[in-house]
Amino acid sequence: LREGVRLHFKLYLMPLPSPRSGFVQHWNQTMPTEIERKFLVINDSWRQQASKGVHYQQGYFPHAETCSVRIRIAGDKATLNIKGATLHVTRDEYEYPIPLNDAKEMLARFCERPFIEKTRYLVKNGAHLWEIDVFEGENAGLIVAEIELSREEEEFEIPSWAGQDVSNEARYYNVCLRQHPYKDW
């Protein structure tokens, strides 16, 4: 990999200042988190309001017990993502943009197969933007809708095309779909 990527990894993996330094008031207040609910999609009525889809390809570094480390290519953009391995709607998450060519190289050299392939569509419903993922390859036939919230108790309108809430079912996590694809259920 290019020296720039090594530098990125070094910067992001540096230890945080101690709470006594004044920089960190409380660990939980500074930890980036994602609050996300996930639903199965039960019909195609969402397509009438959907944005043009963007193809996603993502791969995971070999399994770690405390987190998942993912490389994602979405259209012409790429990210490195580190997400806590907890079964809950709120999870620790770090995400950083990386050069597209570096992402392609990391996918090819470091990530486990099969990759997750999907097309993501955006749909506005009420005050929220939903992400609809239509999976391909070994997960073809699976369609899920995700909504990111600012807090767990936040109220939101569940659209008519959203079915069962699978937020706390690990088998629907992308990292699990890589290991146990939908076609094998």
CORTARA-V588065 format. One record per residue. N is the residue number from 1. PSI is psi in radians with two decimals (NA if undefined). OMEGA is omega in degrees with one decimal (* if undefined). Layout:
BEGIN
{{N:PSI:OMEGA} {N:PSI:OMEGA}}
END
This chain:
BEGIN
{{1:2.74:179.4} {2:2.73:-178.3} {3:-0.59:-179.2} {4:-0.66:179.5} {5:-0.72:176.8} {6:-0.71:178.6} {7:-0.77:177.8} {8:-0.84:-179.0} {9:-0.73:-179.6} {10:-0.76:-179.1} {11:-0.75:-175.8} {12:-0.41:-178.1} {13:0.09:177.4} {14:2.52:179.6} {15:2.57:176.8} {16:2.68:175.2} {17:2.71:180.0} {18:2.77:177.9} {19:-0.48:-179.3} {20:-0.26:-176.7} {21:-0.19:-177.7} {22:-0.30:-179.8} {23:-0.68:-177.9} {24:1.97:178.9} {25:-0.85:-177.1} {26:2.32:-174.3} {27:-0.82:-176.2} {28:-0.38:179.7} {29:-0.37:-176.3} {30:-0.27:-177.8} {31:2.15:176.0} {32:2.32:-179.5} {33:2.77:175.0} {34:2.26:174.1} {35:1.94:-170.6} {36:2.36:172.6} {37:2.53:-175.7} {38:2.33:-178.1} {39:2.59:170.4} {40:2.54:177.8} {41:2.24:-172.0} {42:-0.17:174.9} {43:3.08:-175.1} {44:0.18:-176.1} {45:-0.36:178.2} {46:-0.46:-175.0} {47:-0.46:-179.6} {48:-0.51:-176.7} {49:0.05:-171.1} {50:2.58:171.5} {51:2.99:171.7} {52:2.36:-177.3} {53:2.66:175.4} {54:2.27:179.7} {55:2.34:178.6} {56:2.43:169.8} {57:2.24:179.7} {58:2.53:179.5} {59:2.72:-177.1} {60:2.42:173.1} {61:2.78:-179.9} {62:2.55:-170.6} {63:2.33:170.2} {64:2.52:-175.3} {65:-0.50:-173.1} {66:-0.21:-177.9} {67:2.90:168.8} {68:2.48:178.4} {69:2.11:-171.2} {70:2.52:167.3} {71:2.26:-179.4} {72:2.33:170.7} {73:2.13:179.4} {74:1.78:-175.0} {75:-2.08:-179.9} {76:0.33:179.2} {77:2.71:179.7} {78:2.60:179.1} {79:2.69:168.3} {80:2.28:-176.2} {81:2.34:174.6} {82:2.13:-174.7} {83:2.35:178.1} {84:2.51:-177.1} {85:1.22:176.6} {86:2.67:179.1} {87:1.49:-175.4} {88:2.80:179.1} {89:-0.37:177.3} {90:2.16:-179.7} {91:2.59:173.9} {92:2.42:-178.7} {93:2.34:172.2} {94:2.36:178.5} {95:2.31:-176.3} {96:2.38:173.9} {97:2.49:176.4} {98:2.78:178.6} {99:2.43:-177.5} {100:-0.78:-179.4} {101:-0.62:176.4} {102:-0.69:178.3} {103:-0.76:178.6} {104:-0.73:-180.0} {105:-0.74:179.4} {106:-0.69:175.7} {107:-0.83:-176.7} {108:-0.66:-171.7} {109:-0.57:-168.5} {110:-0.37:-171.8} {111:2.53:179.7} {112:2.62:176.7} {113:2.72:-3.2} {114:2.75:174.0} {115:2.74:171.5} {116:2.22:177.5} {117:2.29:179.6} {118:2.85:171.4} {119:2.26:-178.5} {120:2.34:176.7} {121:2.60:176.5} {122:2.38:-179.5} {123:2.16:176.3} {124:2.26:176.8} {125:2.00:-174.9} {126:-2.31:-178.7} {127:0.05:-173.3} {128:2.70:174.5} {129:2.16:179.4} {130:2.56:174.1} {131:2.14:179.1} {132:2.10:179.7} {133:2.07:176.3} {134:1.88:-174.0} {135:2.68:-178.6} {136:3.13:175.7} {137:-2.29:-176.3} {138:-0.20:178.1} {139:0.25:179.5} {140:2.44:-178.7} {141:-0.32:179.1} {142:2.25:175.8} {143:2.15:178.9} {144:2.67:177.3} {145:2.33:179.7} {146:2.53:175.4} {147:2.29:176.2} {148:2.38:-177.1} {149:2.80:178.4} {150:-0.34:174.7} {151:2.72:-175.2} {152:-0.61:-176.0} {153:-0.01:-177.3} {154:2.32:178.2} {155:2.55:177.5} {156:2.71:179.3} {157:2.21:177.2} {158:2.06:-177.5} {159:2.83:-177.2} {160:-0.40:-179.3} {161:-0.07:179.3} {162:2.21:-179.5} {163:-2.22:-174.7} {164:2.36:174.0} {165:2.06:-179.1} {166:0.41:-176.2} {167:-0.63:-176.3} {168:0.31:178.2} {169:1.87:-173.4} {170:-0.55:-175.9} {171:-0.32:177.9} {172:-0.10:175.4} {173:2.44:-178.4} {174:-0.70:-179.9} {175:-0.60:177.6} {176:-0.61:177.1} {177:-0.50:175.9} {178:-0.73:-177.3} {179:-0.63:-177.3} {180:1.43:-174.0} {181:2.69:-178.1} {182:-0.62:-178.3} {183:-0.36:-178.2} {184:0.00:-176.9} {185:NA:*}}
END
